Amino acid sequence: MLLAPRQCLFLTAAGCILLIIVTLYRYSPIAPSRKLEHSASPSSDVSPVSDAANSTLGFQAIFALSAGPSWRTRGLLAAANLTGLEIALPPQPPIPAALVTAFQALGDSTQHPTQGASKAWLAHLDLIKHIHQSRLDTALILEDDVDWDRALRAQTPRIAAAVRNLTHVSPTEDNDNAPYGRAWDLLWLGHCGEYWEDSIETVVFDDPTAIPHAQYSGWAREYIARLPDRRRAVYRSYNPVCSFAYALSRDGARKVLELVGGGGDEAFDIAVMHQCRAGRLECLSVVPEVVHQYFPAERFGVKSLVDVGNGEVDGPGDGGEGGEDFEAVMGSTENILESARCWALWRQTCLRQ
């Protein structure tokens, strides 16, 4: 069948247009879907919260507050190696005795730090100054004798999600890629107790590694018992004690230096706690804590650096009873089910009962 010239021209033009469309489709980039970019529930691998499982737990850096190499740092680094954490131990500047004495007398408070507490306070301030001068967005500070669970890097994404929930930051908010959000100054991950009551706004989440109520040690046991068993909680700090582990935001580091840099209380942790309670610092507590102090075996009488600074006689540094090396004897850690320090050194858990 023969086609009229006009029909041939029409078919030829249609074929050319179709060829152009196919070529453009094959070789032009496809624009991403705007709806998918702003999806409220993407897969977990693109959520900022997942970065809380990295080697610095989602913070820009982890620093250990340490006076120098000792059994404390050796155990700390063994635990860090076991759990894949990157922990820096910056040299601690010397703290002259005259400065310690002068710092003790600062402030109008009737409560003043002891000599040991004053020296520890100044050491914390020195490290926070380092963080502030480094212009880090966030940093985690650990005392060098602390311990944590072997599952810490699985615990922290849950904590990050709870922090975002409590501070009303979407788990995937596009303008905030910080794992824990930015609506806080200080995040108390390691302490020796915290108060809680029903009126406190709280985010509770499942955590099979949380210490059972029956095994929790410390002054806050009655408050822990009010929370659901085998679960963890995040809420605004009210009465956290001890500074085993705390994270600071950039603003938080500056505020701590301004608010407690002049002494005037019985200890660094107490001064910070008072600023948290007064609302001058935006502080959040993780309960039960995920970092706690490791205790060497009691029979050796090893003292904390604060106690030593207060004039107490420390236990054996290198050898104990009959020349026994206390560092080779396993100690214990409260409220941590699977101690990273003890597992790294002795391949055992060491929950203190």
C-alpha positions in Angstrom: 0.0 0.0 0.0 1.4 3.4 -1.0 1.3 6.3 1.4 0.5 9.9 0.3 3.5 12.3 0.6 1.8 14.2 3.5 1.4 10.9 5.4 5.0 10.0 4.9 6.1 13.4 6.2 3.9 13.1 9.3 5.3 9.6 10.1 8.9 10.7 9.6 8.4 13.7 12.0 6.7 11.5 14.6 9.6 9.0 14.5 12.2 11.7 15.0 10.3 13.1 18.0 10.1 9.6 19.5 13.8 9.1 19.0 14.7 12.4 20.7 12.5 11.5 23.7 14.0 8.1 24.1 17.6 9.5 23.8 16.9 12.2 26.5 15.3 9.6 28.8 18.3 7.3 28.6 21.1 9.8 29.0 19.7 12.7 31.1 20.2 12.5 34.9 17.0 11.8 36.9 16.2 14.4 39.5 15.8 12.9 43.0 12.3 12.8 44.4 11.7 15.7 46.7 9.2 13.6 48.7 11.9 10.9 49.4 14.5 13.5 50.4 12.1 14.7 53.2 10.7 11.3 54.1 9.8 11.1 57.8 10.9 7.5 58.1 14.0 6.7 56.0 16.1 3.6 56.6 18.2 3.8 59.8 21.5 3.8 57.8 20.9 7.5 56.7 19.7 8.7 60.1 22.1 11.0 62.0 21.4 8.8 65.1 23.3 5.9 63.5 26.6 8.0 63.8 26.3 7.6 67.6 27.7 4.1 67.1 31.0 5.3 65.6 34.4 5.2 67.3 33.8 8.6 69.1 30.1 7.7 70.0 28.8 10.4 67.7 30.8 13.2 69.3 33.6 15.0 67.5 36.2 13.7 70.0 36.6 11.7 73.2 39.1 13.0 75.8 40.3 11.3 79.0 41.1 13.5 81.9 44.4 12.0 83.2 47.4 13.1 85.2 49.6 10.6 83.3 50.2 6.9 82.6 49.1 4.6 85.3 46.9 1.5 86.0 44.0 3.9 85.3 45.0 4.7 81.7 46.3 1.2 80.9 42.9 -0.3 81.8 41.1 2.6 80.0 43.0 2.1 76.8 42.5 -1.7 77.0 38.8 -1.2 77.2 38.9 1.4 74.4 40.7 -1.1 72.2 38.2 -3.9 73.0 35.2 -1.7 72.1 36.8 0.2 69.2 36.8 3.7 70.8 39.2 6.5 69.9 40.2 8.2 73.1 42.7 11.0 73.3 44.7 11.7 76.5 46.0 15.3 76.2 48.8 16.2 78.6 47.5 17.8 81.7 49.0 21.2 82.4 50.8 21.4 85.8 48.6 22.8 88.6 50.7 24.7 91.1 49.9 24.2 94.8 49.5 28.0 95.3 46.8 28.0 92.6 45.0 25.1 94.3 45.0 26.9 97.6 43.8 30.2 96.0 41.0 28.4 94.1 39.8 26.8 97.3 39.1 30.2 98.8 37.1 31.6 95.9 33.5 32.5 96.1 31.0 33.5 98.8 29.6 30.0 99.4 30.0 28.4 102.8 30.9 25.2 100.9 34.4 25.2 99.5 36.3 22.4 97.8 39.0 20.4 99.7 42.5 20.5 98.3 42.0 17.3 96.3 38.6 18.4 95.0 40.1 21.8 94.1 42.9 20.3 92.1 40.4 18.0 90.3 38.2 20.9 89.5 41.0 22.9 87.9 42.0 19.8 85.9 38.4 19.6 84.5 38.5 23.3 83.6 41.9 22.9 81.8 40.5 20.2 79.6 37.3 22.1 78.9 39.4 25.1 77.9 41.2 22.9 75.5 37.9 21.8 74.0 36.6 25.4 73.8 39.9 26.6 72.1 39.7 23.7 69.6 36.2 24.9 68.6 34.8 21.4 68.6 31.1 21.1 68.0 30.8 18.4 70.7 33.2 16.4 72.9 33.0 13.7 75.5 35.1 13.9 78.7 35.9 10.7 80.6 37.8 10.4 83.9 40.6 7.9 83.4 39.5 5.3 85.9 36.1 4.7 84.3 34.5 1.6 82.8 31.6 0.9 80.4 29.7 -2.0 78.9 31.1 -4.0 76.0 27.9 -3.0 74.2 28.4 0.8 74.6 28.4 1.5 70.9 25.0 -0.3 70.6 23.7 1.7 73.6 24.5 5.2 72.3 22.3 5.3 69.2 19.3 4.5 71.5 20.5 7.3 73.8 20.8 9.7 70.9 17.3 9.0 69.7 16.0 9.5 73.2 17.8 12.9 73.5 16.4 14.0 70.1 12.9 12.9 71.3 13.2 14.7 74.6 14.5 17.9 73.0 11.9 17.7 70.2 14.3 17.2 67.3 13.2 14.9 64.5 15.3 11.8 64.2 16.1 12.8 60.6 15.7 16.6 60.7 17.6 17.9 57.6 19.1 21.0 59.3 20.6 19.1 62.2 22.9 16.2 61.4 24.3 16.0 64.9 23.5 12.5 66.3 22.2 13.9 69.6 20.8 17.2 68.2 22.0 20.5 69.4 19.4 21.5 72.0 21.6 20.8 75.1 24.7 22.0 76.8 25.8 19.0 78.8 24.9 15.3 78.5 25.6 13.3 81.7 26.4 9.8 80.5 28.4 8.7 83.6 27.5 9.5 87.2 27.0 7.9 90.5 23.3 8.6 90.9 20.5 10.8 89.8 17.1 11.8 91.3 13.8 11.0 89.5 10.1 11.4 90.1 6.9 11.0 88.0 6.6 14.8 87.3 9.8 14.9 85.3 9.4 14.7 81.5 11.2 11.5 80.6 11.9 9.4 77.5 12.2 5.7 78.4 13.4 3.1 76.0 14.2 -0.6 75.8 17.8 -1.5 76.6 18.6 -5.2 77.4 22.0 -4.1 78.7 20.5 -1.8 81.5 21.3 -3.0 85.0 18.3 -4.7 86.7 16.9 -2.8 89.7 17.9 -5.7 92.0 21.6 -5.3 91.1 21.8 -1.5 91.0 24.3 -0.1 93.6 24.4 3.4 95.0 22.5 6.1 96.8 19.9 6.6 93.9 18.6 3.0 94.1 15.2 4.1 95.4 14.8 6.5 92.5 16.0 4.0 89.9 13.3 1.6 91.2 10.6 4.1 90.2 11.6 3.7 86.5 10.6 0.6 84.5 13.1 -2.3 85.1 15.6 -3.2 82.4 15.0 0.0 80.5 16.9 3.2 80.3 15.8 6.8 80.6 16.8 10.3 79.5 15.5 13.4 81.2 16.6 16.9 82.3 19.2 16.7 85.0 18.1 17.5 88.5 20.7 16.0 90.9 23.4 14.0 89.1 26.6 13.4 91.2 30.1 12.5 90.0 31.7 13.5 86.7 32.7 10.1 85.4 31.6 10.9 81.8 29.9 14.0 80.4 29.6 15.4 76.9 29.7 19.1 76.1 28.4 21.1 73.2 30.4 24.1 71.9 28.0 26.5 73.8 28.1 24.1 76.8 31.8 24.3 77.1 31.8 28.1 77.1 29.0 28.2 79.6 30.6 25.8 82.0 33.8 27.9 82.0 31.8 31.1 82.6 29.5 29.6 85.3 31.9 27.4 87.4 35.3 28.6 86.3 35.5 30.7 89.5 35.0 28.0 92.0 32.7 28.7 95.0 31.2 25.3 95.7 32.3 22.0 97.3 33.3 20.2 94.0 33.2 20.5 90.3 30.4 18.1 89.8 28.3 19.7 92.5 28.8 23.1 91.0 27.8 21.9 87.5 24.8 20.1 89.0 23.6 23.4 90.7 23.9 25.3 87.4 21.9 22.5 85.7 19.2 22.6 88.3 19.0 26.4 88.1 18.4 26.2 84.3 21.5 28.1 83.5 22.9 25.0 81.8 20.7 22.7 79.6 21.7 19.4 81.0 20.3 15.9 80.3 21.0 12.7 82.4 21.1 9.1 81.2 19.7 6.8 83.8 21.0 4.2 84.7 24.4 5.6 83.7 26.4 3.9 80.9 29.8 4.8 82.3 30.9 4.2 85.9 34.1 4.2 88.0 36.2 1.0 88.1 37.4 0.0 91.6 40.6 -2.0 92.1 40.3 -4.9 94.6 39.4 -3.4 98.0 42.1 -5.2 99.9 44.8 -3.1 98.3 43.4 0.2 99.6 43.9 2.1 96.3 42.5 5.7 96.7 41.0 8.1 94.2 43.1 11.0 93.1 40.9 13.4 95.0 41.5 11.3 98.2 45.2 11.3 97.6 45.0 15.1 97.0 43.4 15.4 100.4 46.3 13.7 102.0 45.1 10.1 102.3 47.8 7.4 101.9 47.3 5.6 98.6 47.5 1.8 98.4 50.3 0.0 96.7 51.4 1.4 93.3 53.3 -1.5 92.0 53.0 -4.3 94.6 50.7 -5.3 97.4 50.5 -8.1 99.9 53.7 -10.1 99.7 54.7 -8.2 96.6 51.5 -9.1 94.7 50.8 -6.7 91.9 47.4 -5.2 92.5 47.0 -4.3 88.9 47.0 -8.0 88.0 44.1 -8.6 90.3 40.6 -8.0 89.0 38.5 -5.3 90.7 34.9 -4.4 90.1 32.5 -1.8 88.5 29.1 -0.9 89.7 26.0 -0.9 87.5 27.8 -2.1 84.3 26.7 -5.6 83.3 29.5 -6.5 80.9 32.6 -4.5 81.9 34.8 -3.6 79.0 37.8 -3.0 81.2 37.5 -6.3 83.0 36.8 -8.2 79.8 39.8 -6.6 78.1 42.1 -7.5 80.9 40.7 -10.7 82.4 38.1 -12.0 80.0 35.5 -11.8 82.8 32.7 -9.5 83.9 33.2 -7.8 87.2 29.8 -6.4 88.4 30.2 -5.0 91.9 27.6 -6.4 94.2 
